[in-house]
Amino acid sequence: MSTISNNVRKTRATLADGRDLFYFDDSAQYVSGELTRRLDDPRPLTDRFAPIVGEDGSETPITGPTMRYDVLTGEWIPHAAHRMNRTFLPPADANPLAPAKPGAAYSDGEIPAEDYDVVVFENRFPSLMRVPGVVDVDTLLEGEELWHQRPAAGRCEVICFSPDDKKSLREVSPTRMRTIIEAWADRTEELSKLDGIEQVFCFENRGQEIGVTLHHPHGQIYAYPYLTPRTTQMLAQAQAHRAKTGRNLLRDVMEAELRSGRRVVLEGEHWVAYVPMAARWPLEIHIAPRRDVADLAELNEAERDELATFFLQILEMMDRFFPAQEDGTLTKTPYISGWHQAPVGEGREDLRLHLQIFSFLRSPGKLKYLAGSESGMGAWISDTTPERIADRLIEEAKECTK
């Protein structure tokens, strides 16, 4: 066990199949060490790296996900066929992200403890995974010079924001949000140290419309063994900007938005939120620190403290963007929220931490589909304007402060 900043205790456990699990506790009796979460996993799972035994008794070494290089776009495409069998919208009594039920018979839940504050564990069905003994080398598929492939030797983790499956991230307390930030920062720092990792991405998918397969409030953390297309594009733009001006592009973007003020929706001492000038989604907000910070691990205590309440305000604004439900409760706007962080190595000084949160919903019950132009050509066409999005968010920001 170890105490990290903001009175949070981190405790490591090992699941039955060998995966890592980490409890991040802010409850006083766990922070003090008076109590400890359950560390053993009683499930009869085999080691995830154990050979596969065939019907004839023969053993085949386990193989992990692979990735292939698309020579037409310069992108690596992971292939993880085993994810076809992952858990999909289970009934409430079979939620694998819920705490274990006191006194209940064995169930295939991922968390051994009967309660938790925040918990992070390795994904049971990862898109990226390093298999011991498998060397991360570039090989040619079928001997063709154009067809390169490599092991997808990264890591995928799940972060559970609350033990309550009826809550959303917006509904956690500022104290719990602060603990979540500590968990994001801790995992960013630790995953960045792993061999071959080039960037870390903390993100949340909320809503079945987005493609969520488990309704429990949770997010994911990917450690990529390559730079993603989005990061590669931003890095190229940022390096060209630096070569021309000597300045950081993302800082200049934030300062331009502040000078304009037209699309700024929330300001704090350490953080700024705005609708980007060229927003492509029907609802999109960027959150950036005023100080140049490469990733979540570099945030200081004051920045983390303010972010806890700042982020919750933004989430409430998102849920107020569309009309409330008939019973008066806020609409749970489906969204994707992701922290863009600087690369672990080369190019780190050219990019800057910021969060992008966006929704496919263009009006209640109507989604923006990525049809021919967006999906086929990657050419976005927006159905609204950034200024209209900002005006609506600012209107709802006033409601948040009442």
N, C-alpha and C positions, 0 to 999 in steps of 0.2 A: 504494500500500500504506500501511497505517497500523497502528500498534501500539495496541491498546486494553488495558484493565486486565487483571490476572491473567496477564501474559505471553502474550497472545493476539494474533496478527497477522491483520488483516482485509485481504483482497485482492479487488478488484473485477475482474470480467471481463464481457464481453458475448457472449451466445450468438449463433448464426448468424442467428436471426430477430429479433434486437434486444433480447431479454430480458436483465435483469440477473442476474448470478450472483456470489455472495460466498463466498470461502473463509475459514473461521475456523480458524486453525492454532495448535496448542499444541506441536507437535513442534519441538524446539530449533533444528534447521537451518532451519526455515521462519520461526520467530519472529525469529531473528537476521538473516534476509534472505540467508543463505548460499544457500538454494535458494528457488525460486518455483514454484508450481503452474502447469500449462499454462493459458494465458489465451486462446488462440485456439480456435475451434470449427470443425472442418473440414466439418461437415454442409452439404449443399446445400439449406438451408432458405431460403424466401423471407421477406422482411420481414413480420412478423405484421400490420402495418397496411397492407400493399400492397393496392391494389384487386383485386377478384376478376375474372379475365378469363374471359368466357364463350366458348362454342364459336364464336360468330361474331366473336370478337375484341373485343367491347364490354367496357368496364370498369365494375364496380359498386363503389362505396365500401364498405369493410369496415364492418360494424356490430357493436357489442359487445353484451354481455348487457344486458337492461333489467330494470326492476322495477316492479311494479304495487302500488298501495295498496289493501289490503283494508279497505273502509270499515266492515265489520262488527266488526273486531277492532282496527283502528288499526295494522296491521302492514304493512311493505313486504315483498313477495314477489319475490325475483329470479328471472328466467327465463333460463337459459343452455342453450339447446337443443344447442349444439355439444358439450356435455359427454357427449352420448350416444355419441360416437365416441372417448372417452378410453380409454387403455390399461386392460385388465381382466385381472388374474391372468395375466400373461405367463409363459412358461417361464423357467427359471433363466438360460438363455443369452441371453435377450432382456430382462433386467431394466434398465429405463431409469434406475434410480437407482444402479446399480453403477458403480464407476470404470471408465474405459476399459481394455481389455485390452492389455497391451504387445504391440506388433507385429501386432495383429489388424487385419483389414480394417474398413472403415467399418461402424459400427452406429449405430442411432438412440438412443444414450444421451444423457442430459442433462448429464453431467459429463465435460468433456474430459480431466481429469487422470487419471493411472493410479493415483492414491491420493489420499486426503484425510482430514482429521480430522473436521471438520464443514463442511457446505456448505449454503448457502441460495440458492434461485433462484426466479424468477417462474414460476408454474404455467403449463404449456403449454395447459391446458384450464381457464381460470379461471372461477369463478362471478361474479366482480366484476372489471371492467377498465375503465380510463379510455382512451378512444380519442381521439387527437389530433384537434382540430377539431370534436368533438362536444360541444356545449354542455350542461352539466348543468342543465336546466330542467324544471320540472313542466309536463306537457302533458295534455290530455284525450284519452282513447282514444275514438275514434268520436264525438267531440263531446259525450259524456255528462258531466254535471257531477260525477257520483259516481265516475267512472272516471279516476283519476289515474295517470300513469306517468312514469318518469324513467329516464335511463341508470343502470345499476348501476355507477357510476364509482368503484369501489374498487380494491383490489389483493389478489391471492392469491399467497402464496409457499409453497414447500415447503422443509422443513429436514430434511436427512439426518443422523441421529445417529451413524452408523458406516458405513464402507465395507463391512463384513461383513454380507451379507444373512442370515446365520444367527443373528445376535445380536438381542437385544431391548434396549430402552433400559435395563432393569434390569441388563443384563450389561456396560454400559460402565464404565470406571474412574471414580473420583471426579474425577480430573483432566479426563477427557473430559466428564463431567457439568457440571463448572465451565465448560468452554468452551461447552457448549450453553446454559447460563444467560447467558453473555456474548452469545451470538448472539441469544437471545430479547430481552435488554435492548436491544441495539443496534438490532434491527429494530423493536421497539416505539417507541423514540425517533425513528428515522428515518421510519417510516410515519406517526407522529402529526403530522409536519410537513407532510404532503402536503395539498394543497387539498381541502377537502370531507370529509376523514376525521373521523369522530366517535368511533370506538373501535377498538382493536386487540385481537385475540383469538389467543393462541398455544395450539394444542391438538394432541393426538395421538389417533388412533383405532388401537387395537391389536386384531387378531383378525378373521378372516373373518366371525365371528358379528356383529361390529359393522358390517360392510359394507366392510372394507378391500379395495381392489382391487390393491394392491401389497404384498407381504409384507416388503419391505425396511424396516428400522427407520427410520421417518421420521415427521414431524409436519407441521403446516401453520400458517400465520400469515395471518389474514384482517384486512384493514383495511377496515372497513365505512363506507359513506357515510351511514349512519343509525344510530340506537341500536337494538340488537336488542331483541326482546320481553322476554327475560330481564332485560337491563339496565334497561329501562324500568320493569319491575315492581319490581325491587330499589330503583331510584332513588325511585320514588313512596313506597315503604315507608320508605326512609331519610330522605326529606325530611319525611314526616309525623312520624317519630320525633324528628328534630331540632327540629321546631317545638314538639313537646310537651315534650321533655326538655333540649334544647340539646346533646345528645350524638350521637356517631356510632353508628349502629345496628350496623354490622359489628363495631366494637370492643366494644360492649356484649354482642353475641352471644358473641364469643370469651371475654370475661371471665366471662360466665355459665357457659360450658362449663368454664372453669378452676375456678370456685368449686365447681361440682358435682363435677367430676372423674370422673363416672360413665362418660362416653363418650370421655374423652381417651385416645388410643392411643399418643402419642409426644410428648415435650417436649424442646426444646433451649433454649439460651440466647436464641436469636433467633426460633425457630419453634415453633408448636404444631400438632398434628394431632388431629382429633377426628371422631367420627361425629356429624353434626348431629342435634339433638334431634328434628327432623321429617324424617329421612331418608326418601326415597321409593324408592330403588333397593335391590335385594337386598344390594349391597355398595357403600358410599359413604363417602368420607373427604373432609374439608375440611382444607387446610393454610393457615395464616395467619401472617403476621409479627407479632411482639409490638408492633413500632413501627408507627405509622400511616404507611402507604406507599400512594401512589396507583397505581403501576404498577411493572413489573419494572425499568424504567430508573432508578427512584428508590432501588433497593436499594443499600446501601453494601457495601464489600468484605467486612466480617465477615459480613453477612447472606448474601451470595452464597456465601462459603466454606462456611458451615454448611449452606446449602440443598443443596449438591452431595451431601453424604453423607446428609442428612436425607431428601431425595427418594428416593434409592436404597433407603434402609431401608423407606420406605413401599411402594415397588414390590415389594420382596421380601416384605413382609407380604401384599400383594395376591396374589402368586403362591403363598404358603403357605396362603391362606385355604381352598382346596379341597384334597382329598387329592392326594398326589404321584402321578405316573404309575407304571405297573408297573415301569419300570426305575429308579425312585427319584428321577428328575429332577422339578423343580418344574413344576407345571401353569402354562402361560402363560395366565393369566386374561385373557379379553377385556375391554377397558375403553375408556372415553373419559376423557381427562384434559384439562382446560382451565383456563387462567388468566383469571379474571374481573378486569378492570382498570377503573379509573375512566375515565369519558369524557374525551375530549381537551379539551372545552370546558365548557359549562354542566353543573353537577352534579358536577364533579370532586371537590369538597371533601366531598361527601356519601357517596361510595363508597370502597372500600378494597380493595387487592389481596388476593386469596385464590385458591387452587387448589381445584377440585372434581374428584375422580376417582371414577368409578363404573363398575359392571359390570351388564350385563343378566343375567348368569349367576346363577341362584338355587340351583342344585345342579349337580354334574357332568353335562353333557349336556343340561341343561334351562335354557331361557331364559325370562325374564319377557317375555311379549309385551304390547305396548301395544294392548290390545283395546278394546272398546266404551267403557268408562268413561274410560280414559286418552286414547285417540286421538280419540274422538268428543266428549268433554266436557272434556278436560284435567283430569279429576278422578282423581288418583292413589290407588291402593289398594295398600298394601304387604303383602307376603307374610311379613314378619318384623318384628322390632322393632329400633330403633337400639341398644338395650342388648345384644341377642344378637349383633349385628354387632360391637360394640365388644369384647365378651368374647372372641370368637373371634380378633379381631385382636391383642388384648393377649396372648393365649395364644401366638400365633405370633411376637409381638415378642420374647418370651423366647428363642425358637429362633434368631432373627436375631442375638442377642448372644452366643450360645454359641461 
